[in-house]
Amino acid sequence: MWVLKIPLWPDRIWLSALIVTGAVVVTRTVRGALHGKWASDVVATLAIVTAAVMNEPLAGLIVVVMQTGGEALERYAEGRASRAVQQLEADRPKSAHRLRDGDIVDIRADEVLVGDVIVVRAGELVPCDGVVIEGTTELNTSMITGESLPRPVAPGAQVSSGSINGDRLFQMRATAIAEASQYERIVQLVRSALDSKAPFQRIADRYAVWFTPITLVVATVAAVMSGDYQRFLAVLVVATPCPLILAPPIAIIGGINRAARRQIIVRNGAAIERLATANVAVLDKTGTLTVGMPVVKDVVAAESFTREQVLRLAGAIEQGAVHLLARTLVDAALVENQSLPAIKDVVETPGSGVEGRVGNDMIAVGSRTYIQEKVTAQQDGAIPEESVVGLKAYVAINGHLAGIVVYDEKLRGDVPAILTDLNGLGFKRILLLSGDHEENTRAIAAAIGISEVRGDMTPEGKVIAVRELTAEGNRVLMVGDGTNDAPALSAATVGIALSGHGGGVTAEAADLVILVDELDRVPIAIRIARRSMKIARESIWAGLGLSGVAMLFAAAGYIDPIPGALLQEGIDIAVVLNALRASAGPRGSNQPPSR
């Protein structure tokens, strides 16, 4: 107006800006209303429309800025959607080698037919479910069962798609096409779990259910009784629920950032609120409560041999083997011996055992069947096998059964304290679900004090268990680390993946990902989530309380629209400053710093 000396232009510019920018908010709100979604946006939309009709563009524009700014923060807090199914599909077996008339032909995995003879080479994924017909090897089944111990297979053994072959070729006969195999069932489980998960209602909309009608009633009554329709607009602008729109995402973003400083990645804002309300914990065993890598639990020596002798010689010969347990046995032997003797003439039979010479002694380490073939001498005082429980490797020295090496999983040292912490946080039930054998799972559970335990669980079984708990009205927290846990992580109210050794589909299926191999980050994440939501609710109530007082003054005619809009933004600033506390730890916090 000062430059052009045309009084009408400033009003037209302001009003045009309100119409253009406000149309976005109004259109979105109307579209939602037509679909039955009456959210916190309704009051803001009415304020924008009323401001345009009554030619109060500045008041309307202030509402537009705060409304769209709050929505931008919400979208930032929501984060990206999980790519669990895409990750699973990317990792699925893609090719197979079909044996027909003595020729090996490379085909796609989805071209395998039931009855086809398939050749699986060293290091390859098993393309479909089947039965071994020739060859022996060891399979890494961790993607399917979650168990890190290798599984020896020989002719007649059932194998599942998604297992990883060891270092020896074998042949199998397909018993199911790829689309009906175990790995594909896991893909479908994750997809159905994600699709069936209840949509998340933002916290602002839950509070708006009662605040919005109260605002409309007060604004209408004030205008009708006074005959001054400026009061209608004034009430709307001071009652525009910006505290509802701003406080939750700012507090949640603060919690997300605080969690990230502790190597806890939160995928979206909804995960913070879900985690804050969880009251039942479901834990995987291998890689979650245990470190996943087996350790030597005991060495039982036969008569005429000593424990130290068996461990030293077995550890020495295992230096020439490549399977998983060999490294464990070598490490155990080195703990008690500064060095191990030299070996020669080492021959390994994958899936069975290894033998070789240490000096003039012939040493063999392997399965019971393998060692029975190596034991040629009759001896007294044989080891009573029923007294040795657990995964075992047998040791023969010069044709005599010399001893048995017993393996066990290494329990995380801080597990009992973490379980106590979860109980202190109000978790009413803690369950252990594992794909490992029932007796092994129950032994671990007994050692740490978990009473609800199930072993031999398939991925489908874990999903069923989680859904049963959810159907009972529980809010389930699931903690796991393997591909077999991905469906249950997706089905739970909130899933946490331990990803210290790599992410993959497990991390994609989870709502939170812990980047370090430390289980104690779980209760830390819970505390961060609960504090963030507590601050969000405090900010909401403080903001709505101040807005409510201002609304009464506006209804009485003491506050005009533009001052009311500015007053509302002052309230918003106070709410924002309070919500920002979520990004900092509480005073006197003794939580561990990031590493």
C-alpha positions in Angstrom: 0.0 0.0 0.0 2.9 2.4 0.8 4.6 1.7 -2.6 1.6 1.5 -5.0 -0.7 3.9 -3.1 -3.6 1.4 -3.8 -5.4 0.6 -0.5 -7.2 -2.6 -1.8 -4.1 -4.5 -2.9 -2.7 -5.5 0.5 -6.0 -7.0 1.5 -6.3 -8.8 -1.8 -2.8 -10.3 -1.5 -3.4 -11.4 2.1 -6.8 -12.9 1.2 -5.4 -14.6 -1.9 -2.6 -16.2 0.1 -5.1 -17.5 2.7 -7.4 -19.0 -0.1 -4.5 -20.7 -1.9 -2.7 -22.1 1.2 -5.9 -22.7 3.2 -7.4 -24.7 0.4 -4.9 -27.5 0.9 -5.9 -27.9 4.5 -9.6 -27.5 3.9 -9.6 -30.0 1.0 -7.8 -32.6 3.0 -10.1 -32.2 6.0 -13.2 -32.4 3.9 -11.9 -35.6 2.2 -11.3 -37.1 5.5 -14.7 -36.2 6.8 -16.3 -37.8 3.8 -14.6 -41.0 4.9 -15.8 -40.7 8.4 -12.6 -39.2 9.9 -13.4 -36.3 12.2 -10.0 -35.3 13.4 -8.4 -32.3 15.2 -8.1 -30.6 11.7 -11.9 -29.7 11.8 -11.5 -26.7 14.1 -8.6 -25.4 12.1 -10.5 -25.8 8.9 -13.5 -23.9 10.2 -11.2 -21.2 11.5 -9.6 -20.9 8.0 -12.9 -20.8 6.2 -14.5 -18.3 8.6 -11.4 -16.0 8.4 -11.7 -16.0 4.6 -15.5 -15.3 4.7 -15.1 -12.5 7.3 -12.0 -11.0 5.5 -9.6 -11.6 8.4 -6.8 -13.2 6.4 -4.0 -12.7 8.9 -5.8 -14.7 11.6 -6.5 -17.4 9.1 -2.9 -17.5 7.8 -1.5 -17.9 11.3 -3.7 -21.0 11.7 -2.6 -22.3 8.3 1.1 -21.9 9.2 0.7 -23.7 12.5 -1.6 -26.5 11.2 0.7 -27.4 8.2 3.8 -27.0 10.3 2.4 -29.5 12.8 1.4 -31.9 10.0 5.0 -31.7 8.6 6.4 -32.6 12.0 3.9 -35.6 12.2 5.0 -36.9 8.8 8.7 -36.6 9.9 7.9 -38.5 13.1 6.0 -41.2 11.2 9.2 -42.2 9.4 9.3 -44.7 6.5 7.2 -47.8 6.2 8.8 -51.2 6.8 10.3 -52.9 3.8 10.1 -56.3 5.5 8.3 -58.1 2.7 10.6 -56.5 0.0 13.7 -57.6 1.9 12.4 -61.1 2.3 11.6 -61.4 -1.4 15.0 -60.0 -2.3 16.7 -62.7 -0.1 14.6 -65.6 -1.3 16.2 -68.4 -3.3 16.3 -67.4 -7.0 17.8 -70.2 -8.9 18.2 -74.0 -8.8 20.3 -76.7 -10.6 18.0 -79.5 -11.9 19.5 -82.9 -12.7 17.8 -84.6 -15.6 19.2 -87.4 -17.8 22.7 -86.9 -16.3 22.8 -83.2 -17.2 22.6 -80.2 -14.8 20.4 -77.4 -16.0 20.2 -74.0 -14.3 16.5 -72.9 -13.8 14.7 -70.3 -11.8 13.6 -71.5 -8.3 9.9 -71.0 -9.2 10.4 -73.5 -12.1 11.2 -76.4 -9.8 8.5 -79.1 -9.8 7.6 -81.7 -7.2 9.8 -84.8 -7.9 12.6 -82.9 -9.6 16.2 -83.9 -8.5 18.0 -80.8 -7.5 21.8 -80.3 -7.0 22.7 -78.0 -4.2 26.3 -76.8 -4.3 28.5 -75.6 -1.5 27.4 -72.3 0.0 24.1 -72.1 -1.9 20.6 -71.6 -0.7 18.3 -74.6 -0.7 15.7 -73.5 -3.4 12.7 -75.5 -2.1 11.6 -78.1 0.5 12.8 -81.6 -0.2 14.5 -84.8 1.0 18.2 -85.6 0.6 18.9 -88.5 -1.8 22.7 -88.4 -2.1 25.5 -86.8 -0.2 26.2 -85.5 3.3 26.7 -82.0 4.5 25.9 -79.4 7.2 23.1 -76.8 6.7 22.9 -73.4 8.3 19.2 -73.2 9.2 19.3 -70.0 11.1 17.1 -68.1 8.6 14.4 -70.7 9.2 14.8 -71.8 12.8 16.9 -69.1 14.3 19.4 -71.6 15.7 23.0 -71.0 15.0 24.3 -74.6 15.3 24.8 -76.4 12.0 22.5 -79.2 11.2 24.1 -82.4 9.7 22.1 -84.0 6.9 22.4 -87.2 5.1 20.3 -89.3 2.7 16.7 -89.4 3.9 16.9 -86.0 5.8 14.2 -83.4 5.2 15.6 -80.0 4.2 13.8 -76.6 4.0 14.1 -73.8 1.5 16.2 -70.9 2.7 18.7 -73.1 4.5 22.3 -72.5 3.5 24.4 -75.4 2.4 27.9 -76.0 3.9 30.9 -76.9 2.0 29.8 -80.1 0.3 27.5 -80.8 -2.7 24.4 -82.9 -2.2 21.3 -83.9 -4.2 17.7 -83.7 -3.1 14.3 -84.5 -4.4 11.8 -81.6 -4.3 8.8 -82.3 -2.2 7.2 -78.9 -2.7 7.4 -76.1 -5.3 9.1 -72.9 -4.2 5.8 -71.1 -3.6 4.7 -73.7 -1.1 8.1 -74.1 0.7 9.0 -73.0 4.2 10.8 -69.8 3.2 7.8 -68.6 1.1 5.5 -69.4 4.1 7.6 -66.9 6.2 7.2 -64.3 3.4 3.4 -64.8 3.5 3.4 -64.7 7.3 5.2 -61.3 7.4 2.9 -59.9 4.7 -0.3 -61.0 6.5 1.0 -59.8 9.8 1.7 -56.3 8.4 -1.7 -56.2 6.6 -3.6 -57.2 9.7 -1.9 -54.8 12.1 -4.5 -52.3 13.4 -4.1 -48.8 11.9 -2.6 -46.3 14.3 -4.7 -43.4 15.4 -2.6 -40.3 16.1 -2.9 -39.0 19.7 -4.2 -35.6 18.5 -7.3 -37.2 17.0 -8.1 -39.0 20.2 -8.1 -35.8 22.3 -9.9 -34.0 19.5 -12.9 -36.3 19.8 -14.2 -34.3 22.8 -12.3 -31.0 22.4 -13.7 -30.2 18.9 -17.4 -30.4 19.8 -16.9 -28.3 22.9 -15.1 -25.6 20.8 -17.9 -25.5 18.2 -20.6 -25.3 20.9 -18.8 -22.4 22.7 -18.2 -20.5 19.5 -21.8 -20.9 18.2 -23.3 -20.0 21.6 -21.1 -16.9 21.9 -21.9 -15.7 18.4 -25.7 -16.3 18.7 -26.1 -14.8 22.2 -24.0 -11.7 21.4 -25.0 -11.2 17.8 -21.3 -10.5 17.1 -20.0 -13.2 14.7 -16.4 -11.9 15.2 -16.6 -13.9 18.4 -17.2 -17.1 16.5 -13.9 -16.5 14.6 -12.1 -15.4 17.8 -13.1 -18.6 19.7 -12.1 -20.8 16.8 -8.6 -19.2 16.4 -7.8 -19.3 20.1 -9.1 -22.8 20.3 -7.4 -24.1 17.2 -5.8 -27.3 18.7 -2.3 -26.6 17.7 -1.0 -28.1 21.0 -2.6 -31.3 19.9 -0.9 -31.1 16.5 2.5 -29.8 17.7 3.2 -31.4 21.1 3.0 -35.1 20.2 5.3 -35.1 17.2 7.9 -32.9 18.8 8.0 -35.0 22.0 8.1 -38.2 19.8 10.9 -36.8 17.6 12.8 -35.9 20.7 12.4 -39.5 22.0 13.5 -40.9 18.6 16.6 -38.7 18.6 17.4 -39.6 22.2 17.0 -43.3 21.4 19.3 -42.9 18.4 22.1 -41.6 20.6 21.9 -45.0 22.3 22.1 -46.9 19.1 18.3 -47.6 19.1 16.7 -46.8 15.8 13.0 -46.1 16.0 11.2 -46.6 12.6 8.2 -44.3 13.2 6.5 -42.2 15.8 3.7 -44.8 16.3 6.4 -47.2 17.6 7.2 -44.9 20.5 3.6 -44.8 21.7 3.1 -48.6 21.2 6.3 -49.3 23.1 5.2 -47.0 25.9 2.0 -49.0 26.5 3.4 -52.6 26.1 2.7 -54.8 29.1 3.7 -58.3 27.9 7.2 -59.3 26.7 7.9 -62.2 24.3 11.6 -63.1 23.9 13.4 -65.3 21.5 16.2 -67.4 22.8 19.1 -67.9 20.5 20.8 -64.6 19.7 18.5 -62.7 22.1 18.9 -64.3 25.6 22.0 -66.1 24.4 24.9 -64.8 22.4 24.1 -67.3 19.6 27.6 -68.9 19.4 27.9 -72.2 21.2 30.6 -72.7 23.9 32.2 -75.7 25.4 30.3 -76.5 28.6 32.2 -79.6 29.7 34.7 -82.3 28.7 34.0 -85.8 30.1 37.0 -88.1 29.9 36.9 -91.9 29.8 39.1 -94.0 32.1 42.8 -94.0 31.2 42.4 -90.4 29.8 42.4 -87.0 31.4 40.1 -84.1 30.7 43.1 -81.9 29.9 44.5 -84.5 27.5 41.2 -84.9 25.6 40.6 -81.1 25.4 44.2 -80.4 24.2 44.3 -83.1 21.5 40.7 -82.5 20.3 41.3 -78.8 20.1 44.5 -79.3 18.1 42.9 -81.6 15.5 39.9 -79.2 15.2 42.2 -76.5 13.9 42.1 -78.4 10.6 38.2 -78.3 10.4 36.0 -75.6 9.0 32.6 -76.2 10.7 31.2 -73.9 13.4 31.8 -76.0 16.5 35.5 -76.5 15.5 36.3 -72.8 16.2 34.5 -73.1 19.5 36.5 -76.1 20.6 39.8 -74.6 19.5 39.1 -71.4 21.5 38.3 -73.5 24.6 41.5 -75.5 24.2 43.6 -72.3 23.9 42.1 -70.9 27.1 43.7 -73.7 29.0 46.8 -74.1 26.8 49.0 -71.3 25.6 49.5 -73.2 22.3 48.3 -76.4 20.7 50.5 -79.1 19.1 51.1 -79.4 15.4 48.8 -81.6 13.3 49.2 -83.4 10.0 47.3 -85.7 7.7 44.0 -84.0 8.6 40.9 -85.3 6.7 37.4 -83.8 7.3 34.2 -85.6 6.5 31.6 -82.7 6.3 28.7 -83.3 8.6 30.4 -86.1 10.4 33.8 -85.4 11.8 37.6 -84.8 11.4 40.6 -87.0 12.0 44.4 -86.5 11.8 47.7 -87.0 13.6 49.2 -85.2 16.6 52.7 -86.6 16.8 52.3 -90.4 16.8 48.7 -90.3 18.0 45.7 -90.6 15.7 42.9 -88.3 16.8 39.3 -88.2 15.7 36.5 -85.8 16.7 32.9 -86.0 15.5 29.5 -87.5 15.7 28.7 -90.7 17.6 28.3 -92.7 14.4 31.5 -91.3 13.0 33.5 -92.1 16.1 32.0 -95.6 16.4 33.7 -96.4 13.1 37.0 -95.1 14.5 36.9 -97.0 17.8 38.6 -100.3 17.1 39.8 -101.3 20.6 37.7 -102.9 23.4 37.8 -100.9 26.6 36.4 -100.9 30.1 34.9 -98.0 31.8 33.0 -96.6 28.8 31.3 -93.3 29.4 27.6 -93.6 30.3 26.1 -91.4 27.6 22.8 -90.9 29.4 24.7 -88.9 32.0 25.9 -86.4 29.4 23.1 -84.0 28.3 23.3 -81.5 25.4 25.0 -81.2 22.0 28.0 -83.6 22.0 31.1 -84.3 20.0 32.9 -87.6 20.6 36.7 -87.9 20.8 38.7 -91.0 19.9 42.5 -91.4 20.5 44.3 -94.3 18.9 41.1 -96.3 18.4 39.9 -95.7 21.9 36.9 -93.6 23.0 38.7 -90.9 25.0 35.9 -88.6 25.9 32.9 -86.4 25.1 32.9 -82.7 24.5 29.6 -81.1 25.6 28.5 -77.8 24.0 26.0 -75.3 25.3 24.7 -71.8 24.5 26.3 -68.9 26.4 23.6 -67.0 28.3 24.1 -63.2 28.3 25.4 -62.3 31.6 23.0 -59.4 32.2 19.8 -61.3 31.3 18.6 -61.8 35.0 19.0 -58.1 35.7 17.2 -57.2 32.5 14.3 -59.5 33.4 14.1 -57.9 36.8 14.1 -54.5 35.1 11.2 -55.5 32.9 9.2 -56.7 35.9 9.9 -53.4 37.6 8.6 -51.6 34.5 5.2 -53.3 35.0 5.4 -56.1 32.5 2.9 -58.6 33.8 4.1 -61.6 31.7 7.4 -62.5 30.1 7.4 -65.5 27.7 10.3 -67.3 26.0 9.5 -68.7 22.5 12.2 -70.6 20.6 12.7 -72.8 17.6 15.2 -74.8 19.6 14.4 -78.1 21.1 12.0 -78.1 24.1 14.4 -79.4 26.6 17.2 -76.9 25.7 14.7 -74.1 25.8 13.3 -75.1 29.2 16.8 -75.4 30.6 17.6 -71.8 29.6 14.3 -70.6 30.9 14.9 -72.3 34.3 18.3 -70.8 34.5 17.0 -67.2 34.2 13.7 -67.6 36.0 11.1 -67.5 33.1 8.2 -69.7 33.8 6.2 -69.4 30.5 8.3 -71.2 27.9 7.7 -73.0 24.6 10.2 -74.8 22.4 10.2 -76.3 19.0 8.3 -73.3 17.7 8.0 -72.7 14.0 7.6 -69.1 12.6 3.9 -69.8 12.3 3.7 -71.0 15.9 5.3 -67.8 17.1 2.8 -65.7 15.2 -0.1 -67.7 16.6 1.3 -67.3 20.1 1.7 -63.5 19.7 -1.8 -63.1 18.2 -3.3 -65.1 21.1 -1.7 -62.8 23.6 -3.0 -59.7 21.6 -6.5 -61.2 21.4 -6.5 -61.4 25.2 -6.2 -57.6 25.3 -2.4 -57.5 25.9 0.0 -55.1 24.2 2.8 -57.4 23.2 6.5 -56.5 22.9 8.4 -59.0 20.8 12.2 -59.1 20.9 14.1 -61.3 18.3 17.1 -61.4 16.0 16.5 -64.0 13.3 14.6 -64.3 10.0 12.3 -66.8 11.7 11.3 -64.0 14.2 10.3 -61.6 11.4 6.7 -62.7 11.2 6.2 -62.5 15.0 7.9 -59.1 15.1 5.5 -57.9 12.5 2.5 -59.3 14.3 3.3 -57.9 17.7 2.1 -54.6 19.0 5.7 -53.5 18.8 8.7 -55.4 17.6 12.4 -54.9 18.6 15.2 -56.5 16.6 18.7 -57.0 18.0 20.8 -56.3 15.0 24.3 -56.1 16.3 25.6 -58.6 13.8 23.7 -57.2 10.8 20.1 -56.3 9.9 18.4 -57.9 7.0 14.7 -58.8 7.1 14.6 -59.0 10.9 15.4 -55.3 11.2 13.0 -54.5 8.4 10.1 -56.2 10.1 10.7 -54.6 13.5 9.5 -51.2 14.8 12.8 -50.6 16.6 16.3 -51.8 15.8 19.0 -52.0 18.4 22.3 -51.6 16.5 24.5 -53.0 19.2 24.5 -56.6 20.6 23.2 -55.5 24.0 19.9 -56.6 25.3 19.9 -54.0 28.1 18.9 -51.4 25.4 15.4 -52.9 25.5 14.4 -51.4 29.0 16.2 -48.2 28.0 14.0 -47.9 24.9 10.9 -48.5 27.0 11.9 -45.8 29.5 12.6 -43.3 26.6 9.2 -44.1 25.0 7.3 -43.8 28.3 8.9 -40.5 29.1 8.3 -39.1 25.6 4.6 -39.9 25.8 4.4 -38.5 29.4 5.8 -35.2 28.2 3.5 -35.2 25.1 0.4 -35.7 27.3 1.6 -33.0 29.8 2.1 -30.6 26.9 -1.3 -31.4 25.4 -3.1 -30.9 28.7 -1.3 -27.6 29.4 -2.0 -26.3 25.9 -5.6 -27.3 26.0 -6.0 -25.8 29.4 -4.6 -22.5 28.3 -6.6 -22.6 25.1 -9.8 -23.3 27.1 -9.2 -20.3 29.3 -8.5 -18.1 26.2 -11.6 -19.5 24.5 -13.8 -18.3 27.4 -12.3 -14.8 27.2 -12.9 -14.8 23.4 -16.5 -15.9 23.9 -17.0 -13.0 26.3 -15.7 -10.6 23.7 -12.4 -9.7 25.4 -10.2 -11.1 22.6 -10.5 -10.3 18.9 -9.5 -12.7 16.1 -6.0 -11.4 15.3 -4.9 -11.0 18.9 -6.5 -14.4 19.6 -4.5 -16.0 16.8 -1.2 -14.5 18.2 -2.2 -15.5 21.7 -2.7 -19.0 20.5 0.8 -19.1 18.9 2.2 -17.9 22.3 0.5 -20.9 23.8 2.0 -23.1 21.0 5.5 -21.8 21.7 5.1 -22.7 25.4 3.9 -26.2 24.5 6.7 -26.7 22.0 9.4 -25.7 24.6 7.9 -28.2 27.1 7.8 -31.0 24.5 11.4 -30.4 23.6 12.4 -31.8 27.0 11.8 -35.3 25.5 15.1 -35.0 23.6 17.1 -34.7 26.8 17.5 -37.3 29.5 15.8 -36.8 32.9 17.9 -35.1 35.6 20.1 -37.6 37.5 19.8 -40.1 34.7 22.2 -43.0 35.1 21.5 -44.5 31.7 24.6 -45.6 29.8 26.0 -43.1 27.3 26.3 -43.9 23.6 29.4 -45.7 22.5 
